[in-house]
């Protein structure tokens, strides 16, 4: 089998299987690089091909069409009440792992935040990778795969993009909050899908993920806010238990957010995204075109 791959917007190949594997082992072909052979319908991130990068974030989930800015078919959206019911179903037999990943994140974050000298800076560096790892866990959960607590650390496999995404969203939210609290809330809701978009588009940039999140949430921010508002009473009850209730409430909220993303993604048309290089493969053509 002959392989082609893309580096720095340059198409390379063909190469045989042995050379292809050698380049992977030498880190000259990365999980986010686009590859193609005659068995693939289009250029695809290498991590999305089973067996090439078994420890990659992208390989832990089924592959999906990349998201393109589009309008929402509101008739296809699921009611918030039904999304919450769906979240409870997704959590059945998974409450232990869901609570475990939250507790592990809380303990690690608390411990790092209390380290002298670096405690005030470290959360800014690690919060992004941890946030992506948590989103990966719960997105795996709602897609009926098998989530593992170790996924909490998978965000560090895409450390740079997850960290930069977190820093940008914090800065942008703070800037909007300088106007009034409401613009800050609206901004945070607009950016809420960024980590899920990164999971489904592992070769996207931080700014593109934030931009696509804003586009994805156009016309859907109030629905998201109303879903979050449904947790208000539960939050008060959790506070009344001196925070112990958050061990169960927080996984429930994370699951609902993942269900919201998945439902919204399905309600929006998703033509082939520009993250994958478009390839027109004609019958008898020796190499793919870009």
N, C-alpha and C positions, 0 to 999 in steps of 0.2 A: 504494500500500500504506500502511496506517495502522499506526503504531508506538505502543506504550505502554512506559513505563519507570518504574522505581521509584527514588526518592531519599528517604533518611531515613524509610523505612517508609511513604512516601506514593506512591500510584499516580498517574502523570501521563500525559497524552495524551487522545485520539489526536493524533498529528502525522504529517505526510506525510514522504516520503523526503528531500526537500530540507531541511526543518527538522530532521529527525533527524540528517542529516549535518552540518548547521551546528552543532548542539549538541555533536557529537563533536569537530569541529574546534576548538570553543571550550572544550574540556575540561569541558563541563557534563554530559556523559555519559562516564563513565570505564569502563575495561575490566571492572572488577568490578561495575558497576551491572547490575541485572537488567532485561532487555527482553523484549518479547513482540509478536508479530504473528500473523496467522491461519495462517501457514505453520509456526509452531512449536507443538509439543505442550505446552510448559510454559514458565514464566519461566526465562530462561537468561542467564548472565553474558555481557555484550556481547562480551567477548574470545573467546568460544567460537564466535561466528558468523563464518564465513570472510569475510575482506576488510575487516572493520570496524576491527580493530586488528592489522595484520600483524606488528607488532613486539612484541606482548604475549606474556608467558610462557605464558599459557593457550592462545594460538592456535598454539603450536609443537607441540602434541600433539593426538591425537584426543580428542574429548570422551568422558567416561565417567560413569556414574552416580556420584553422590556417595556417600561411605561413611556408613553409619549403624551405631551400636553394635549388634552382633548376635553370635551364636555362630558358631564355625567348624565347617564340615563337614569334619572331619579326614580323612574318606575321600577328599576331593578334593585334599588337600595332596600336593605332589610331594616325594619323598624328597630329602634334602639332597644325596646323591651325584648324583642326576639334575639337581638345580638347578645344581650346579657344572658338570656336563657341558653343560647348556643355556647357562651363562654363557660357556663356551669357544666354543660355536657362535656366540653373539651377538657375540663379539669377533673372529671371523674377518673379515679384511679391514678391521678397525677398530682394530687394535692401535696403529697410529701415532697416530691422533687421540686414542685413550684415554690413551696415554702422554703425548701432547702436552698435554692439558688438565691432567693431574696435575703435569707439570713446570712448566707456566705458573703454576698455583696455588702450587706450592712456592716458585718464584722470587719471585713477587709478595709472598707472605706473609713470606718471609725478609727481603726488602728493606725492607718496611714495618716489620717488627719491630725493625729495626736503625736506624730513624730516631730521632735524639736527641729526647728529651722526649715525643714522641707514640708511640714504639715500644711502650711497655708498655700503652697504652690502645687503640691502633688495632686489634689483633687481635680484641678484644672487639666492635668495631664492624663489621668487615668479614667476620668468619668466618661469620656467619649467611648473608649474601647469597651468599658464595662456596660455602657448603655447599649452598644451594638450587640454585645454578647447576650444581654437579657432579652432584647428584641428578637434575636435569633432563636433563643430557647422557646419563647412563647409563639413565635411565628411557626416554628417546627411543630409545636403543640396543636395549633389550630388547623394546620395542614395534615393532621392525623399521622404524622411521622413519630419517631421516638426521640423526644428531647432528653438531653443529659445535662447534669449540673456542670459538667466540664465546659459546656458551651459558653459559660460566663466568661471564659478567658479567650474565646475564639475571636473577639474583637481586636485582640492584640496582634492577630495575623494581618490585619489591615490597620495597623496602629496609626499611621499618619492621617489617613482620610477620616477615621473615626474621631481622632483627637481634634483635627482642624474643624470638622463639622460641629463638634461640641463647642469649641471656642467661638466660632462664628455665630452660632445660634444664641449663645449667651450674650455676646456683644450686641447683636442686632436686637435682641429682646430688651436689653438694658437701655439701648438708645431709644427704642419706642416707648419704654416705660418712663423716660424722662419727660415725655409729653404729658401722659396721664396713665393711670393703671390700666384702663381699658385697652388702649392701643398695645400695651405690653402683653396683655392676655391674648389679644387677637394675633399678635406676632408669634407667640409661643405655640398657639394652635396651628398657625400656618406652617410652622417648621416641624410639626409633630410626626410627619411621615418620613422624615429624611433617612433615619436608620433603616427602616424597612426597604426603602428604595435602594439604599446601598447594598443590602443583602441580595436583592433581586438583580442588581446591576453592579457587580463587583469592580468593574473598570470605570465607574463614574467618578467625577471629581466632587469634592465637598460642596463647592458652590453650585454645581449642577444638581446635586441631590437636594440642596435647600431650595433651589429655584423650582425643581419639579414638585417638591412637597407643597410649595405655595400654589402652584398651578393645579395640583391634584385636589387641594382643599378649597379651591374657588367654588363657592356655592354650598360648601359642606361644613363650614366652620361652626355654624349655629347648631347643626345636628351633633357635631362632636362635643360642643360645649354642653348641650342638653344631656348627652350620655354621661359626661363627667359629673354633672350636677346630681344625677341619680345616686352617686356615691356619697353625697354630702351627709346624709343621715348615718350611713355606715361609718364615715370618718369620725363623727361625734361619738358613736358607740365605741370605736377603737380607742379614741382618746380617753374615754371613761374607764377603759381597762388598763390605763397607764401604758398604752402603746402595744400591749400584747396582741390585741386584735388585728394589728397591721400585718402580723405574720400570715394571716389568711386573706385579709382585705387587699393588700398590695398585689399578690399574684392574681387575684380576681380582676383587678383594674388593668394589670398588664395584659391579661388574656383578652379582656374586652377591647383594649386598644389594638391588639393584633387582629382580632375579629373585624374591627372597624376598617382597618387597612385592607384586609383581604376582601371584604365586601365591597369597598369602594373601588378597589382595583378591578374587580369583576364587572362593576357597573360602568366602567369607562372603557371605551374602545382602545385597543392596544395594538396598533400596527407595528411592524418590525421597527425596533428602536434604532436611533442613530448611534447607540453605543456599539452595536455590531456593524462591522463594515459590510455594506451591501454587496452581495455577490450574485451575478447572473451566470448560472452554469448551463451552458447550452450542450445539447447532445453532441458527443464526440469532441468537446473542447478539452484541450490538454491541461490547461491551467485556469483557475478561477479569475474572474475580473473583479476589480474593486472600483 
